[in-house]
Amino acid sequence: MNTTSPLILGIETSCDETAAAVYQVGFGVRSSLLFTQIELHRPYGGVMPEVASRSHIEKINHIVEQALANASTTLAAIDAIAVATGPGLPGSLLVGTCFAKALAYESKKPLIAINHIEAHVFSPLIENTVPFPHLCLTASGGHTSLFYVEDFGTYSRIGTTLDDSAGEAFDKVAKLVGLPYPGGPIIEQLARQEHFKDSLHYPRLKKKSLNFSFSGLKTAVLYDLIERGAFDLKTKTFLATDNPVLIRMVASSFLVCVGDIFTDRIAQALALFPDCKALTFAGGVSCNQYLNDRLSQIANKHQISFFSPAKHYCTDNAAMVAFVGSFKMKQGCFSPLSVDIKPQGE
């Protein structure tokens, strides 16, 4: 093993992104490649598990080979192989995990199983020096959670979603008003055109809890559209495609409401954990600049720092897997080749 500057190969196939990266301790990300399946899933309005796993099988070998080539290294020079083993789609996780196992067995390199959510939690630290302890909000299509992070690998979940995740709610609300998948970026664009006004005043569902709930918000949007005669519940069809003002109002009010829910939970958490020195925001939803601005404002209000990863490290990627693998390797946290996937993330 190269003890002076170890190289970690990261592999990520938790959902619909086929990704590989090489991280070098003391240097940073040497390469990070990703094949996104958005175009494959757009006709279905969401991720189709069978389509996702089949695409991973087709792409993973090329992506890994190219990541090694772009890092100007080889598998022989790699010190450890880190792979996301869950949570995620079972078929997708199996492709990446089995491929990583095969590489580890063939090359006699140690294997490191990585929790996909943990990778997101520490993704803001790839390019930033974030002080401990801090709060981390992770939000994507599959999860929304709040963490108290004490050190590398030492963290606790203090809040989670009770139903729909934030990213899932974005996609579902977008679908209600006839917008294509994925809905998050389009909703932000439309909300910006509306100057982020909260015209429709959807319920915030505020309560003394660090948990999140977005199912009720999605239902509130649906009922409002039905009352306006803009949605047919029987055919599940949006009837106001010729009303761009209404679509913008829905997008803007929904986004502002999500921002209010996020800041409410974070304010409660900062009151419970006054020793926090920073707030981080990670996961696919952290690509949203409006939400970044809202969280930055609450961090400034509490006189703590705010960090979010670069956009290419917000969505699922292998650089975060390799990065977490680097400190797992330092801690000696290796996994046997018999390690199994954990779709639910236990």
C-alpha positions in Angstrom: 0.0 0.0 0.0 1.2 3.5 -0.8 1.4 4.9 2.8 2.5 8.4 1.8 -0.4 9.3 -0.5 -3.0 6.6 -0.8 -5.4 6.4 -3.7 -9.0 5.3 -3.3 -11.3 4.2 -6.1 -14.9 5.1 -5.4 -17.9 3.4 -7.1 -21.5 4.7 -6.8 -24.6 3.1 -8.3 -27.2 3.6 -5.6 -30.0 4.9 -8.0 -29.7 6.2 -11.5 -26.2 7.5 -11.7 -23.3 5.3 -12.7 -20.2 6.9 -11.2 -16.6 6.3 -10.5 -13.9 8.5 -9.0 -10.3 8.5 -7.7 -9.4 10.4 -4.5 -5.9 10.9 -3.3 -5.2 11.6 0.3 -3.5 15.0 0.6 -4.3 15.9 -3.0 -8.1 15.6 -3.4 -10.2 14.4 -6.3 -8.0 13.1 -9.1 -11.0 12.2 -11.4 -14.7 12.0 -11.1 -16.9 10.5 -13.9 -20.7 10.1 -14.0 -23.2 8.8 -16.5 -26.7 10.1 -15.7 -29.7 8.2 -16.7 -32.2 11.1 -16.7 -33.0 10.8 -20.4 -33.7 7.1 -19.9 -36.2 7.7 -17.1 -37.8 10.9 -18.3 -40.5 9.1 -20.4 -41.6 7.3 -17.2 -41.7 10.5 -15.0 -39.4 8.9 -12.5 -36.7 6.3 -12.0 -37.6 2.8 -13.3 -35.5 0.3 -11.2 -35.1 -2.3 -13.9 -34.0 0.3 -16.5 -31.6 1.8 -13.9 -29.9 -1.6 -13.1 -29.6 -2.5 -16.8 -28.0 0.8 -17.6 -25.5 0.3 -14.7 -24.5 -3.1 -16.1 -23.9 -1.5 -19.5 -21.9 1.5 -18.3 -20.0 0.6 -15.2 -16.9 -1.1 -16.7 -16.3 1.9 -19.0 -16.9 4.5 -16.3 -14.4 2.8 -13.9 -11.8 2.4 -16.6 -12.1 6.0 -17.7 -11.9 7.3 -14.1 -8.6 5.4 -13.6 -7.3 6.7 -16.9 -8.4 10.3 -16.2 -6.5 10.1 -12.9 -3.4 8.8 -14.7 -3.4 5.7 -12.6 -4.2 2.0 -12.8 -6.0 -0.5 -10.6 -2.7 -1.9 -9.5 -1.8 1.5 -8.0 -5.1 1.9 -6.1 -4.9 1.3 -2.3 -8.5 0.6 -1.6 -11.9 0.3 -3.3 -14.9 2.1 -1.8 -18.4 1.3 -2.9 -21.8 2.6 -1.9 -23.8 -0.4 -0.6 -26.9 1.4 0.5 -29.4 2.8 0.9 -30.7 2.7 -2.6 -32.4 0.6 -5.3 -31.5 -3.1 -4.7 -30.8 -3.9 -8.4 -28.6 -0.8 -8.8 -26.7 -1.4 -5.6 -26.0 -5.0 -6.6 -24.3 -3.9 -9.8 -21.9 -1.5 -8.2 -21.2 -3.7 -5.1 -20.6 -6.9 -7.2 -18.4 -5.0 -9.6 -16.3 -3.6 -6.7 -16.1 -7.0 -5.1 -14.8 -8.5 -8.3 -12.2 -5.7 -8.6 -11.1 -6.1 -5.0 -10.8 -9.9 -5.4 -8.9 -9.7 -8.7 -6.5 -7.0 -7.5 -6.2 -8.1 -3.9 -7.2 -4.6 -2.7 -9.1 -4.0 0.5 -12.8 -3.2 0.1 -14.7 -0.5 2.0 -18.5 -0.5 2.1 -19.9 3.1 2.3 -23.3 4.2 3.4 -24.6 6.4 0.6 -26.1 8.9 3.0 -22.9 9.2 5.0 -21.2 10.0 1.7 -23.6 12.9 1.2 -23.2 14.1 4.8 -19.4 14.5 4.3 -19.5 15.7 0.7 -19.3 19.4 1.7 -15.9 18.6 3.2 -14.4 17.4 -0.1 -13.4 21.0 -1.0 -14.1 22.9 2.3 -12.6 22.9 5.7 -15.8 22.6 7.8 -15.4 22.9 11.6 -16.8 20.3 14.0 -19.3 19.9 15.4 -21.8 21.1 12.7 -25.3 20.4 11.4 -25.9 18.8 8.0 -29.1 18.8 6.1 -29.2 16.2 3.4 -32.0 16.3 0.8 -32.6 14.4 -2.4 -35.1 12.3 -4.2 -34.7 9.4 -1.7 -34.1 11.0 1.7 -34.3 14.2 3.8 -32.5 14.1 7.1 -30.8 16.3 9.6 -27.5 15.2 11.2 -25.4 16.4 14.1 -21.8 15.8 12.9 -19.1 15.6 15.5 -16.1 14.3 13.5 -15.2 12.3 10.5 -17.4 9.2 10.7 -19.0 10.3 13.9 -22.5 11.6 13.4 -26.1 11.1 14.5 -29.4 11.5 12.7 -31.5 13.9 14.7 -34.3 14.4 12.1 -35.7 12.5 9.2 -38.6 12.4 6.7 -41.8 10.8 7.9 -43.1 10.3 4.3 -42.1 11.9 1.0 -38.5 13.2 0.8 -38.0 16.8 -0.4 -36.8 15.8 -3.8 -39.7 13.4 -4.3 -42.1 16.2 -3.4 -40.5 18.4 -6.0 -41.0 15.8 -8.7 -44.6 15.0 -7.6 -45.6 18.7 -7.6 -43.9 19.2 -10.9 -45.9 16.3 -12.3 -49.2 17.8 -10.9 -48.7 20.9 -13.1 -47.5 19.1 -16.2 -43.8 19.7 -15.9 -41.3 17.1 -17.1 -39.0 15.0 -14.9 -36.9 15.9 -13.0 -39.0 18.7 -11.6 -36.6 20.4 -9.1 -34.6 22.5 -11.5 -37.7 23.6 -13.5 -39.6 24.6 -10.3 -36.7 26.8 -9.3 -36.5 28.5 -12.7 -40.3 29.2 -12.6 -40.2 30.4 -9.0 -37.4 32.8 -9.9 -39.6 34.2 -12.7 -42.2 34.8 -10.0 -39.6 36.4 -7.8 -40.1 33.7 -5.1 -43.4 35.1 -4.0 -45.6 33.0 -1.7 -48.9 33.8 -3.4 -50.8 30.7 -2.5 -49.7 30.3 1.1 -49.6 26.5 1.4 -49.6 25.1 5.0 -46.2 24.9 6.6 -47.0 22.1 9.0 -44.8 23.6 11.6 -44.4 21.8 14.9 -41.9 21.1 17.6 -40.0 18.4 15.8 -36.8 17.9 13.9 -38.5 15.5 11.5 -39.8 16.5 8.0 -43.1 15.8 6.2 -43.7 16.8 2.6 -46.7 14.5 1.8 -49.1 17.0 3.3 -47.6 19.8 1.3 -47.9 17.9 -2.0 -51.6 17.1 -1.1 -52.2 20.8 -0.3 -51.0 21.7 -3.8 -53.2 19.0 -5.3 -56.4 20.2 -3.4 -55.7 23.8 -4.4 -55.5 22.9 -8.0 -58.7 20.8 -7.8 -60.5 23.8 -6.2 -59.3 26.0 -9.0 -60.6 23.6 -11.6 -57.0 23.1 -12.8 -56.7 19.4 -12.1 -59.0 16.4 -12.9 -58.5 13.8 -10.1 -60.2 11.0 -12.1 -57.9 11.2 -15.1 -55.0 12.7 -13.0 -54.6 15.4 -15.6 -53.5 19.0 -15.2 -56.1 21.1 -17.0 -54.4 24.5 -17.0 -51.5 24.0 -19.3 -52.4 27.3 -20.9 -52.1 29.2 -17.6 -48.3 29.8 -17.1 -49.0 32.3 -14.3 -50.7 29.7 -12.2 -47.8 27.2 -12.8 -45.3 29.9 -11.8 -47.4 30.7 -8.7 -47.5 27.0 -7.7 -43.8 26.6 -8.3 -42.9 29.7 -6.3 -45.2 29.1 -3.3 -44.1 25.5 -3.1 -40.4 26.3 -3.1 -40.8 29.1 -0.5 -42.8 26.6 1.7 -40.0 24.0 1.4 -37.5 26.7 2.4 -39.6 27.7 5.4 -39.8 24.0 6.5 -36.1 23.6 6.2 -35.3 26.8 8.2 -37.8 26.0 10.9 -36.2 22.6 11.6 -32.7 24.0 11.5 -33.6 26.8 13.9 -35.0 24.2 16.3 -31.9 22.0 15.9 -29.5 25.0 16.6 -31.4 25.7 19.8 -30.9 22.1 20.9 -27.2 22.0 19.7 -25.8 25.5 20.5 -22.2 24.2 20.1 -22.6 23.8 16.3 -20.0 25.9 14.5 -21.4 25.5 11.0 -24.3 24.4 8.8 -23.9 22.2 5.7 -26.4 21.4 3.0 -25.9 18.3 0.8 -27.7 16.0 -1.6 -29.4 16.6 -5.0 -31.7 19.2 -3.6 -28.7 21.3 -2.5 -28.3 22.3 -6.2 -31.2 24.6 -5.6 -29.7 28.1 -5.2 -32.8 29.6 -3.5 -32.6 27.0 -0.8 -28.9 27.6 -0.4 -29.6 31.3 0.1 -32.3 30.6 2.7 -29.9 28.3 4.7 -27.0 30.7 4.4 -29.3 33.4 5.8 -30.2 31.3 8.9 -26.6 30.4 9.4 -25.6 34.1 9.3 -28.4 34.9 11.7 -26.9 32.3 14.2 -23.4 33.6 13.4 -22.1 30.2 12.1 -20.6 29.3 8.8 -22.5 27.8 5.9 -21.1 25.2 3.4 -22.6 23.4 0.4 -20.7 21.2 -2.1 -20.0 22.2 -5.6 -22.9 21.2 -7.8 -21.2 18.2 -9.3 -20.8 16.8 -5.8 -24.4 17.6 -4.8 -26.1 14.9 -6.8 -25.1 11.2 -6.5 -21.4 10.9 -7.4 -18.4 8.7 -6.6 -16.1 11.4 -5.4 -18.0 11.6 -2.1 -17.8 7.8 -1.8 -14.0 7.8 -2.4 -13.6 10.7 0.0 -15.4 8.9 2.8 -13.4 5.8 1.9 -10.2 7.7 2.5 -11.0 8.3 6.2 -12.5 4.9 6.6 -9.2 3.4 5.4 -7.3 5.6 7.8 -9.5 4.2 10.6 -9.0 0.6 9.4 -12.7 0.2 8.6 -12.5 -2.4 5.8 -15.2 -4.8 4.7 -15.1 -8.5 3.9 -15.9 -9.6 0.3 -19.1 -11.2 1.8 -20.5 -7.7 2.6 -24.1 -7.4 1.4 -26.1 -4.5 0.0 -28.3 -2.6 2.4 -31.2 -1.1 0.4 -32.8 0.4 3.5 -29.5 1.6 4.8 -29.5 -0.2 8.2 
